[in-house]
């Protein structure tokens, strides 16, 4: 069972675009996000927390 699952999620704002983001985090796993500044780490967390609404995809 997956605690978090994103499938083909797209999100865009005036300054930022995420395209076709897909990943699964199994229940009980600890997961971290690593990436350069501006890579979309915080935006993905905000999508997971339902603070942002994706244009397309399932989460």
MODELLER restraints for C-alpha pairs under 7 A, 6 or more apart:
rsr = mdl.restraints
at = mdl.atoms
rsr.add(forms.Gaussian(group=physical.xy_distance, feature=features.Distance(at['CA:1:A'], at['CA:26:A']), mean=6.00, stdev=0.5))
rsr.add(forms.Gaussian(group=physical.xy_distance, feature=features.Distance(at['CA:1:A'], at['CA:27:A']), mean=6.02, stdev=0.5))
rsr.add(forms.Gaussian(group=physical.xy_distance, feature=features.Distance(at['CA:2:A'], at['CA:24:A']), mean=6.40, stdev=0.5))
rsr.add(forms.Gaussian(group=physical.xy_distance, feature=features.Distance(at['CA:2:A'], at['CA:25:A']), mean=5.61, stdev=0.5))
rsr.add(forms.Gaussian(group=physical.xy_distance, feature=features.Distance(at['CA:2:A'], at['CA:26:A']), mean=4.06, stdev=0.5))
rsr.add(forms.Gaussian(group=physical.xy_distance, feature=features.Distance(at['CA:2:A'], at['CA:27:A']), mean=5.08, stdev=0.5))
rsr.add(forms.Gaussian(group=physical.xy_distance, feature=features.Distance(at['CA:3:A'], at['CA:25:A']), mean=5.78, stdev=0.5))
rsr.add(forms.Gaussian(group=physical.xy_distance, feature=features.Distance(at['CA:3:A'], at['CA:26:A']), mean=5.41, stdev=0.5))
rsr.add(forms.Gaussian(group=physical.xy_distance, feature=features.Distance(at['CA:3:A'], at['CA:27:A']), mean=4.52, stdev=0.5))
rsr.add(forms.Gaussian(group=physical.xy_distance, feature=features.Distance(at['CA:4:A'], at['CA:24:A']), mean=5.73, stdev=0.5))
rsr.add(forms.Gaussian(group=physical.xy_distance, feature=features.Distance(at['CA:4:A'], at['CA:25:A']), mean=5.08, stdev=0.5))
rsr.add(forms.Gaussian(group=physical.xy_distance, feature=features.Distance(at['CA:4:A'], at['CA:26:A']), mean=6.96, stdev=0.5))
rsr.add(forms.Gaussian(group=physical.xy_distance, feature=features.Distance(at['CA:5:A'], at['CA:23:A']), mean=5.84, stdev=0.5))
rsr.add(forms.Gaussian(group=physical.xy_distance, feature=features.Distance(at['CA:5:A'], at['CA:24:A']), mean=4.41, stdev=0.5))
rsr.add(forms.Gaussian(group=physical.xy_distance, feature=features.Distance(at['CA:5:A'], at['CA:25:A']), mean=6.37, stdev=0.5))
rsr.add(forms.Gaussian(group=physical.xy_distance, feature=features.Distance(at['CA:5:A'], at['CA:59:A']), mean=5.62, stdev=0.5))
rsr.add(forms.Gaussian(group=physical.xy_distance, feature=features.Distance(at['CA:6:A'], at['CA:21:A']), mean=6.83, stdev=0.5))
rsr.add(forms.Gaussian(group=physical.xy_distance, feature=features.Distance(at['CA:6:A'], at['CA:22:A']), mean=4.88, stdev=0.5))
rsr.add(forms.Gaussian(group=physical.xy_distance, feature=features.Distance(at['CA:6:A'], at['CA:23:A']), mean=5.37, stdev=0.5))
rsr.add(forms.Gaussian(group=physical.xy_distance, feature=features.Distance(at['CA:6:A'], at['CA:24:A']), mean=6.48, stdev=0.5))
rsr.add(forms.Gaussian(group=physical.xy_distance, feature=features.Distance(at['CA:6:A'], at['CA:58:A']), mean=5.81, stdev=0.5))
rsr.add(forms.Gaussian(group=physical.xy_distance, feature=features.Distance(at['CA:6:A'], at['CA:59:A']), mean=4.39, stdev=0.5))
rsr.add(forms.Gaussian(group=physical.xy_distance, feature=features.Distance(at['CA:7:A'], at['CA:21:A']), mean=6.48, stdev=0.5))
rsr.add(forms.Gaussian(group=physical.xy_distance, feature=features.Distance(at['CA:7:A'], at['CA:22:A']), mean=4.40, stdev=0.5))
rsr.add(forms.Gaussian(group=physical.xy_distance, feature=features.Distance(at['CA:7:A'], at['CA:23:A']), mean=6.68, stdev=0.5))
rsr.add(forms.Gaussian(group=physical.xy_distance, feature=features.Distance(at['CA:7:A'], at['CA:57:A']), mean=5.69, stdev=0.5))
rsr.add(forms.Gaussian(group=physical.xy_distance, feature=features.Distance(at['CA:7:A'], at['CA:58:A']), mean=5.18, stdev=0.5))
rsr.add(forms.Gaussian(group=physical.xy_distance, feature=features.Distance(at['CA:7:A'], at['CA:59:A']), mean=6.34, stdev=0.5))
rsr.add(forms.Gaussian(group=physical.xy_distance, feature=features.Distance(at['CA:8:A'], at['CA:20:A']), mean=4.17, stdev=0.5))
rsr.add(forms.Gaussian(group=physical.xy_distance, feature=features.Distance(at['CA:8:A'], at['CA:21:A']), mean=5.12, stdev=0.5))
rsr.add(forms.Gaussian(group=physical.xy_distance, feature=features.Distance(at['CA:8:A'], at['CA:22:A']), mean=5.25, stdev=0.5))
rsr.add(forms.Gaussian(group=physical.xy_distance, feature=features.Distance(at['CA:8:A'], at['CA:57:A']), mean=4.81, stdev=0.5))
rsr.add(forms.Gaussian(group=physical.xy_distance, feature=features.Distance(at['CA:8:A'], at['CA:58:A']), mean=6.80, stdev=0.5))
rsr.add(forms.Gaussian(group=physical.xy_distance, feature=features.Distance(at['CA:9:A'], at['CA:19:A']), mean=6.62, stdev=0.5))
rsr.add(forms.Gaussian(group=physical.xy_distance, feature=features.Distance(at['CA:9:A'], at['CA:20:A']), mean=5.11, stdev=0.5))
rsr.add(forms.Gaussian(group=physical.xy_distance, feature=features.Distance(at['CA:9:A'], at['CA:21:A']), mean=4.97, stdev=0.5))
rsr.add(forms.Gaussian(group=physical.xy_distance, feature=features.Distance(at['CA:9:A'], at['CA:22:A']), mean=6.58, stdev=0.5))
rsr.add(forms.Gaussian(group=physical.xy_distance, feature=features.Distance(at['CA:9:A'], at['CA:54:A']), mean=6.33, stdev=0.5))
rsr.add(forms.Gaussian(group=physical.xy_distance, feature=features.Distance(at['CA:9:A'], at['CA:56:A']), mean=5.54, stdev=0.5))
rsr.add(forms.Gaussian(group=physical.xy_distance, feature=features.Distance(at['CA:9:A'], at['CA:57:A']), mean=4.02, stdev=0.5))
rsr.add(forms.Gaussian(group=physical.xy_distance, feature=features.Distance(at['CA:9:A'], at['CA:58:A']), mean=6.23, stdev=0.5))
rsr.add(forms.Gaussian(group=physical.xy_distance, feature=features.Distance(at['CA:10:A'], at['CA:18:A']), mean=5.41, stdev=0.5))
rsr.add(forms.Gaussian(group=physical.xy_distance, feature=features.Distance(at['CA:10:A'], at['CA:19:A']), mean=4.64, stdev=0.5))
rsr.add(forms.Gaussian(group=physical.xy_distance, feature=features.Distance(at['CA:10:A'], at['CA:20:A']), mean=5.50, stdev=0.5))
rsr.add(forms.Gaussian(group=physical.xy_distance, feature=features.Distance(at['CA:10:A'], at['CA:21:A']), mean=6.66, stdev=0.5))
rsr.add(forms.Gaussian(group=physical.xy_distance, feature=features.Distance(at['CA:10:A'], at['CA:54:A']), mean=5.69, stdev=0.5))
rsr.add(forms.Gaussian(group=physical.xy_distance, feature=features.Distance(at['CA:10:A'], at['CA:55:A']), mean=5.61, stdev=0.5))
rsr.add(forms.Gaussian(group=physical.xy_distance, feature=features.Distance(at['CA:10:A'], at['CA:56:A']), mean=5.25, stdev=0.5))
rsr.add(forms.Gaussian(group=physical.xy_distance, feature=features.Distance(at['CA:10:A'], at['CA:57:A']), mean=6.33, stdev=0.5))
rsr.add(forms.Gaussian(group=physical.xy_distance, feature=features.Distance(at['CA:11:A'], at['CA:17:A']), mean=5.82, stdev=0.5))
rsr.add(forms.Gaussian(group=physical.xy_distance, feature=features.Distance(at['CA:11:A'], at['CA:18:A']), mean=5.10, stdev=0.5))
rsr.add(forms.Gaussian(group=physical.xy_distance, feature=features.Distance(at['CA:11:A'], at['CA:19:A']), mean=6.70, stdev=0.5))
rsr.add(forms.Gaussian(group=physical.xy_distance, feature=features.Distance(at['CA:11:A'], at['CA:54:A']), mean=4.82, stdev=0.5))
rsr.add(forms.Gaussian(group=physical.xy_distance, feature=features.Distance(at['CA:11:A'], at['CA:55:A']), mean=5.42, stdev=0.5))
rsr.add(forms.Gaussian(group=physical.xy_distance, feature=features.Distance(at['CA:12:A'], at['CA:18:A']), mean=6.14, stdev=0.5))
rsr.add(forms.Gaussian(group=physical.xy_distance, feature=features.Distance(at['CA:33:A'], at['CA:41:A']), mean=6.27, stdev=0.5))
rsr.add(forms.Gaussian(group=physical.xy_distance, feature=features.Distance(at['CA:46:A'], at['CA:52:A']), mean=5.78, stdev=0.5))
rsr.add(forms.Gaussian(group=physical.xy_distance, feature=features.Distance(at['CA:47:A'], at['CA:53:A']), mean=6.31, stdev=0.5))
rsr.add(forms.Gaussian(group=physical.xy_distance, feature=features.Distance(at['CA:47:A'], at['CA:54:A']), mean=6.99, stdev=0.5))
